[in-house]
Amino acid sequence: MGRYVLRRLLQLIPVFVGTTFLIYWLVWAVPGDPFAGKCGERRCPDAYIDKMTELYSLDQPLPVQYFKYMSNLLQGDFGTTFGGQDVGALIAAAYPNTAKLAVVALLVEALIGLTAGVLSGLRRNGFLDNLVLVSTLFLLALPTFVTGFLLQWFLGVKLGVIRPTVSAEANFSELIVPGFVLGSISLAYVARLARTSIAENRRSDYVRTAIAKGLPMRRVVGIHLLRNSLIPVVTYLGTDLGALMGGAIVTEGIFQINGIGRTAYRAIVTKEGGTVVSVVVILVLVYLFMNLLIDLLYAALDPRIRYE
Amino acid sequence: MSQLSRRGVAWVGTVALALAATACAGDRPGAGTDGAITIYGQEPQNPLVPANTPEVGGGKLVNVLWTGLVDYQGVGGAPRNVLAESIESADAQKYTVRIRPGTTFHDGSPVTAASFVDAWNWGAHAPNGAANSSFYADIAGFADVHPTDPDGAGPQKAPAPRASAMSGLRVVDDTTFEATLAAPSAIWPVKLGHLAFMPLPRAFFGGRPDDFGRNPVGNGPVRFVSWAPDVAVKLTRFDGYRLVDRSKVKDVTVRLYQQDSAGYADLLSGNLDFMEQVPVANLAGRKWETDLADRRITFDLPATHMITFPLYDRRFASADLRRAVSLSIDRQLLIDRVFFGHRRPADSFSNPTARGYVAGECRDCRYDPAAAKAALARAGGFTGELPLFYNADSGHKDWMEAVAAQLQQTLGIRARAEAVPTFAALRKLVTDRKMTGGHRSGWRADYPDVELWLGPNYTTSGAGNDSGYSNPRVDALYREGVRSRDIDAAHARFAEAGRLLSDDQPTVPVFYAMQQSGYSPRIARAGLTPVGELDLATVELR
């Protein structure tokens, strides 16, 4: 177990270096000049462009820029935006909001999705099963921005039960609706995954044995069936949490949440390579650790899985 | 003040004035003079140093945090003295500026003649790299502090400046300074309301400009409280303020939005009190009129949108081709269909808000299919595709496609609208002179004078001359106009240049921009500044 974790942690290093360089290069390769549109339709004075180019080492070759950036990063310096803001501070302000939103979304997915999936999986082809199938299909068909605008308009503007946008503090109560919007599509996947998995395992040998032993149904479902059926669902939820932690550009935009997705989006548009990479560095780390955590969780769920 | 009559007046149009007129009945002295409002804003792209704020997000904040010598609230957009007591000159070259004594910055330090002179010298000094540095170019000695870069933004560096202060600026006493221009100009005083000409307190010069810009100290009607990036900038009334444009509201929060739809939802649900421009999607079917009832302001912006052609590309070198394009566009139809009537058809190379504007200056800015076909024939026809580029990150798709369709229909040429992902990418193509078709461009006036339209856009070395248009006679008339000692003589020269422009049709002006603003029921009345921002001096709360 310990060796396995160590090996996985060591694998993170090349993945980390590779992804950050790739992102740095991609942002650099996006067409357009960061200072081309800075002064509107008027050309920026050459002195301004010269100063900014020198300040951000934009005249250096890409590997040199990357190396400078990484050596600063390793000293904990995320650099500054073209507007002179400390990127580290920006991320520190935005990331908790994204994390809170992701947790709310994950809770919505897990609670509603799992309940619906387990219930419909146990009673296949019943009324509940059909209801779940139809409603999840409906959710899957709606893109996030449609759900987002609809709920914002209906609940926020028409009925006035929520504030249409989230305040700077981003309290959990304000994040319920955005979290539902963000989690809605995954919710449908979770429900369907859980349903299939439960339905399949229902007919497996160990469930039959458990029933034959005369165990009460609650124990058969709760201990034997559910634990084994959860593996695909947990895998999905884990990677999804990684994705949710990566920020939801659309949802954060609609509900005016000061999160990491918005920060990244703005940096991409303004060609601020340093900011994009700084955000991505955090995201890559989160994603890698989430994956590791999920893999370790397998062993807890299924006694047949062991890590050497 | 009945609901009915107010709505009736609002329908008429320019509501800023109408509101002031109708609200007289309810005008109680002292009514709504405190309280707090939240207004729409966007994250400033730079720290808030006036000389280094070239964009609207930061510009809006600088405009209320600072007060300049003049503003543009005079008759017909003429400059009105605010901080200036007088700006005088006998020869239109050596100006003596007297400022009102006794005003202070928000930190309590006095606003003196040196506050202006030092600020302008800082902005002009090349090593400081201020984005608005070109605004000081008229002043004598500018070339010494800001030498020309031999290859523009290229790898070569400009020579080091020979001086750090412009020889044309001289402090006479605490409240008087002299500005000598490199050449006479009657237009120069008009520029002084631009934010490049704001004063800076002593505290600015000691530390790092970026630190100052994160915690700016101005001299305007409101002072800075806090700035949470991407969230909000908080401002509060500067109680020591004594000039005409005093804020009636106490606290102003500028909420920083990335999507205007979020702002609009907040406006409708009462969480936002003012939004300059409601999202264009809500203009469709007059939705915003139902949503906001009489809490609307329709306003003519000092901005013109046009189609510009790369004259350095042989295919677009013919004036007749560009004339054919101009004559093929049914501007009113386009405005009605795409903007639901919320724009005005362009008929000049400037803008009606500018002093010196000549109505009908662009003779071929009209729809005449027969004349268009004749012009195309004179140009020798057009073969191949005619791409019309626009930046896809802003709402230009619909009108550019409408233009392309009208060209196809009238001229039978293969015109199509083509998206470039971002504004920066489009500008890159333009400034690198790599444009391969027409492209949209818009020009927004920093100060209301035709000079600002003619000079940058149509003179050979103008900072906004995207087409590469060069006509020595236009250049000469512009130079004569700028150097006139009398502003009417200047405008006469500019008008003459405008006639030449109409002969050459370097660009195709399409429409004048308008703004549709909305405010919350908490605001009893609101007016706008000449650039369409909320005028805090006019806001009264219920």
Chai-1 contact restraints between the chains, C-beta under 6 A:
chainA,res_idxA,chainB,res_idxB,connection_type,confidence,min_distance_angstrom,max_distance_angstrom,comment,restraint_id
A,P31,B,A425,contact,1.0,0.0,6.0,A-B,restraint_1
A,G32,B,T422,contact,1.0,0.0,6.0,A-B,restraint_2
A,G32,B,A424,contact,1.0,0.0,6.0,A-B,restraint_3
A,G32,B,A425,contact,1.0,0.0,6.0,A-B,restraint_4
A,G32,B,K428,contact,1.0,0.0,6.0,A-B,restraint_5
A,D33,B,K428,contact,1.0,0.0,6.0,A-B,restraint_6
A,A36,B,A424,contact,1.0,0.0,6.0,A-B,restraint_7
A,A36,B,R427,contact,1.0,0.0,6.0,A-B,restraint_8
A,A36,B,K428,contact,1.0,0.0,6.0,A-B,restraint_9
A,A36,B,T431,contact,1.0,0.0,6.0,A-B,restraint_10
A,G37,B,F423,contact,1.0,0.0,6.0,A-B,restraint_11
A,G37,B,A424,contact,1.0,0.0,6.0,A-B,restraint_12
A,G37,B,R427,contact,1.0,0.0,6.0,A-B,restraint_13
A,C39,B,P54,contact,1.0,0.0,6.0,A-B,restraint_14
A,C39,B,A131,contact,1.0,0.0,6.0,A-B,restraint_15
A,E41,B,S441,contact,1.0,0.0,6.0,A-B,restraint_16
A,E41,B,W443,contact,1.0,0.0,6.0,A-B,restraint_17
A,E41,B,G464,contact,1.0,0.0,6.0,A-B,restraint_18
A,R42,B,A463,contact,1.0,0.0,6.0,A-B,restraint_19
A,R42,B,G464,contact,1.0,0.0,6.0,A-B,restraint_20
A,R43,B,A463,contact,1.0,0.0,6.0,A-B,restraint_21
A,C44,B,A131,contact,1.0,0.0,6.0,A-B,restraint_22
A,P45,B,S133,contact,1.0,0.0,6.0,A-B,restraint_23
A,P45,B,S134,contact,1.0,0.0,6.0,A-B,restraint_24
A,D46,B,D149,contact,1.0,0.0,6.0,A-B,restraint_25
A,D46,B,G152,contact,1.0,0.0,6.0,A-B,restraint_26
A,D46,B,A153,contact,1.0,0.0,6.0,A-B,restraint_27
A,A47,B,A126,contact,1.0,0.0,6.0,A-B,restraint_28
A,A47,B,G129,contact,1.0,0.0,6.0,A-B,restraint_29
A,Y48,B,G129,contact,1.0,0.0,6.0,A-B,restraint_30
A,Y48,B,A131,contact,1.0,0.0,6.0,A-B,restraint_31
A,I49,B,A153,contact,1.0,0.0,6.0,A-B,restraint_32
A,K51,B,G129,contact,1.0,0.0,6.0,A-B,restraint_33
A,G83,B,Q45,contact,1.0,0.0,6.0,A-B,restraint_34
A,G83,B,N46,contact,1.0,0.0,6.0,A-B,restraint_35
A,G84,B,P47,contact,1.0,0.0,6.0,A-B,restraint_36
A,G84,B,D210,contact,1.0,0.0,6.0,A-B,restraint_37
A,Q85,B,P229,contact,1.0,0.0,6.0,A-B,restraint_38
A,L90,B,P229,contact,1.0,0.0,6.0,A-B,restraint_39
A,Q152,B,A265,contact,1.0,0.0,6.0,A-B,restraint_40
A,G156,B,A265,contact,1.0,0.0,6.0,A-B,restraint_41
A,G156,B,S269,contact,1.0,0.0,6.0,A-B,restraint_42
A,V157,B,A265,contact,1.0,0.0,6.0,A-B,restraint_43
A,V157,B,L268,contact,1.0,0.0,6.0,A-B,restraint_44
A,V157,B,S269,contact,1.0,0.0,6.0,A-B,restraint_45
A,R163,B,N271,contact,1.0,0.0,6.0,A-B,restraint_46
A,P164,B,A265,contact,1.0,0.0,6.0,A-B,restraint_47
A,P164,B,D266,contact,1.0,0.0,6.0,A-B,restraint_48
A,P164,B,S269,contact,1.0,0.0,6.0,A-B,restraint_49
A,T165,B,A262,contact,1.0,0.0,6.0,A-B,restraint_50
A,T165,B,D266,contact,1.0,0.0,6.0,A-B,restraint_51
A,A168,B,V231,contact,1.0,0.0,6.0,A-B,restraint_52
A,G253,B,Q258,contact,1.0,0.0,6.0,A-B,restraint_53
A,G253,B,Q259,contact,1.0,0.0,6.0,A-B,restraint_54
A,Q256,B,A262,contact,1.0,0.0,6.0,A-B,restraint_55
A,N258,B,D230,contact,1.0,0.0,6.0,A-B,restraint_56
A,N258,B,V231,contact,1.0,0.0,6.0,A-B,restraint_57
A,R262,B,Q258,contact,1.0,0.0,6.0,A-B,restraint_58
